Amino acid sequence: MKICTVINVAVVVLLGGSSLCKARLGENATQSEQRYGKATDGKASNSFPPVPSMDEKTYHYQGWIIKAAYLNGIIVAQRYSKKSNYPGGIVLKGDEVRAILASEAMGGEWKPRLSANQIQTHVHPSTWINSNGAVARLTGPPWFSLQVELPQVQAYRDALKDRKEQQRKESLPPF
């Protein structure tokens, strides 16, 4: 029995029957296409992928839009949102966020990161940190999408920033 099947059985029991065997962080395009079908390439927005030089594929699946950002052929970030005609509206509900987080846990545990204002006003979290280093953020408000990133995304951002700084220093003329 495949590990995804074993995990899904447990998740389906816990979440009341949701089908959660979807594209996953750490998987490749072939695995994603087996779940969703053919993807479309190219950038659909300026805010995704999280680093402009990453490859992006967009999947349309059962009323959802799943954007996957690839680094070296592996999904390192995903953005989940609903299509505009999705029953119940496009704002993400708590059970939908929990289902996505459960499907993207990768063996870790998600903990909400609450600001002081969120704690005082009892507002639900908009950011979660996984014990494996992954980060999930709701975008909005209102909460239209959930973006999940592996720690490699921040490491890649940092490397690009360091490279740009090095290039800046090297281009400094000898005044």
Sequence and secondary structure as in RCSB ss.txt:
>XXXX:A:sequence
MKICTVINVAVVVLLGGSSLCKARLGENATQSEQRYGKATDGKASNSFPPVPSMDEKTYHYQGWIIKAAYLNGII
VAQRYSKKSNYPGGIVLKGDEVRAILASEAMGGEWKPRLSANQIQTHVHPSTWINSNGAVARLTGPPWFSLQVEL
PQVQAYRDALKDRKEQQRKESLPPF
>XXXX:A:secstr
  HHHHHHHHHHHHHTS       TT BHHHHHHHH   EES S SS SSSTTSEEEEEEETTEEEEEEEETTEE
EEEEEEE TT TT SS  HHHHHHHHHHT TT  EEE   HHHHHHT   SEEEETTS EEEEETTTT EEEEE 
HHHHHHHHHHHHHHHHHHHHT    
